[in-house]
Amino acid sequence: MPDFHTDAIIVGAGAVGLACARALALRGQQVVVLESADAIGQGVSSRNSEVLHAGIYYPTGSLRARLCVAGNAMIRGYLAERGIGIDPCGKLVVATSAEELPRLEALYAQALANDVPQVERITGAQARALEPALRAEAALLCGTSAVFDSHGYMLGMRGDIEDAGGSIALRTPFERASRDAEGFVVRCGGAEPVSIGCRLLVLAAGLGAQAVAEGIEGFPAALIAERHLAKGSYFALQGKAPFARLIYPLPVHGSLGTHYRRDIGGVARFGPDIEWVEGEDYSVDPARKPQFVEAIRRFWSDVNEDALVPDYAGIRPKIHGPGEPQPDFSILFDDAHGLGGLAALFGIESPGLTSSMAIGEYVADGLIGVKG
Ligand SMILES: Cc1cc2nc3c(=O)[nH]c(=O)nc-3n(C[C@H](O)[C@H](O)[C@H](O)COP(=O)(O)OP(=O)(O)OC[C@H]3O[C@@H](n4cnc5c(N)ncnc54)[C@H](O)[C@@H]3O)c2cc1C
């Protein structure tokens, strides 16, 4: 017997879990968010680039393409309405040699096919007129790319959930869920373990998604996507920020490439790179600096390597291994796993932060029907 009932339990208080909880709460559902950490947004959502992506990279029609383009617009609107920090700086994706031009053209075609607004193909000279320190043969200028205060965004969503009568239980790990006639009985750990009954259950546990899915009675083991970890390290630049816009090279396998950004506090950083790892170690190895310098020199020849200092790292919750094609976000409803009332999310890596609000609506639509 559960200790009490609610309409919906969301496992994970990262950007995605909060957005799912907010969407359900704003549709009249009583929500409880379970979070094992002692604060919201301390997982993958606290170790990223805080970039609102435009949506240019992803296969047309994929969830990543659709939810990124939609999420970008939704979050921009939300930040403006709430007065949360954003630098609408835009981004330049640069081809730094003639050999890279065909790949830049292909990316431009992909952006157009994805209906990404405000994307322009510009020459190297036009790019240098915008950013004089830049090396570029040609570039894409993406007007909707931006840097924002992701923690302010998550705090805003927390407030919305609580204003709608929902609650966020910190230091409360999901342990397991069984089925009953009403839906699910979720056993939570922590200092005061309880069992909560609910009709709807959302698994938005980031790097913990596979462990949580294994604890759900009846969840088909074959649908639990294998977890692969790809670490991304950042180096900060001491001194004056060299560019106003985001500067990205062309993407590499599994990553958008070691890029430049100036966060809303004014700190200039480079990263993330990509390193396939076995465990969750967030230290930044200073020995990676030469690879950073080489990557940065391609688009900024004046970089002073002494000004680069190891900063922080994040880990991508991937569901593909090195060399394998990158799959779409995996968002599974009962047509896939057969458990009515459950949405299970795996592999919500980039552009998961940008897509989060659109993922919330998509999950709410899938669980309780499309908004009229
Ligand atoms: C290096 C890097 C750079 C990135 N840059 C960008 C970017 O610039 N723009 C962008 O759009 N995306 C970016 N991303 C992707 C983006 O950060 C993620 O897609 C997004 O933050 C995922 O959010 P989430 O809520 O799914 O996961 P998380 O933020 O990890 O949230 C999951 C939560 O679940 C909790 N949890 C886990 N297990 C349990 C349990 N058993 N019980 C209770 N709680 C549990 C965790 O503590 C955590 O708080 C980047 C990712 C990385 C790694």
The ligand as an ORCA input file, in Angstrom:
! r2SCAN-3c Opt
* xyz 0 1
  C      29.652     18.722    -22.069
  C      28.211     18.946    -22.422
  C      27.821     20.102    -23.092
  C      26.481     20.306    -23.439
  N      26.123     21.490    -23.983
  C      24.811     21.714    -24.277
  C      24.403     22.957    -24.786
  O      25.186     23.915    -24.869
  N      23.104     23.111    -25.151
  C      22.198     22.087    -25.032
  O      21.059     22.260    -25.453
  N      22.544     20.910    -24.486
  C      23.827     20.715    -24.083
  N      24.199     19.534    -23.495
  C      23.158     18.542    -23.208
  C      22.336     18.937    -21.981
  O      23.167     19.387    -20.927
  C      21.540     17.710    -21.516
  O      20.848     17.159    -22.617
  C      20.517     18.066    -20.451
  O      21.095     18.862    -19.442
  C      19.969     16.794    -19.855
  O      19.084     17.132    -18.811
  P      18.389     15.992    -17.974
  O      17.423     16.651    -17.094
  O      17.919     14.913    -18.904
  O      19.595     15.306    -17.151
  P      20.244     15.767    -15.757
  O      20.448     17.209    -15.707
  O      21.413     14.889    -15.537
  O      19.118     15.427    -14.710
  C      18.871     14.104    -14.278
  C      18.655     14.153    -12.790
  O      18.223     12.864    -12.361
  C      18.753     12.647    -11.072
  N      18.710     11.211    -10.799
  C      19.422     10.223    -11.374
  N      19.088      9.045    -10.847
  C      18.132      9.280     -9.912
  C      17.385      8.469     -9.015
  N      17.552      7.142     -8.956
  N      16.484      9.049     -8.200
  C      16.281     10.406     -8.228
  N      16.973     11.233     -9.040
  C      17.883     10.661     -9.888
  C      20.155     13.232    -11.171
  O      20.681     13.526     -9.885
  C      19.930     14.463    -12.009
  O      19.709     15.616    -11.230
  C      25.518     19.310    -23.126
  C      25.916     18.158    -22.433
  C      27.230     17.975    -22.063
  C      27.636     16.761    -21.283
*
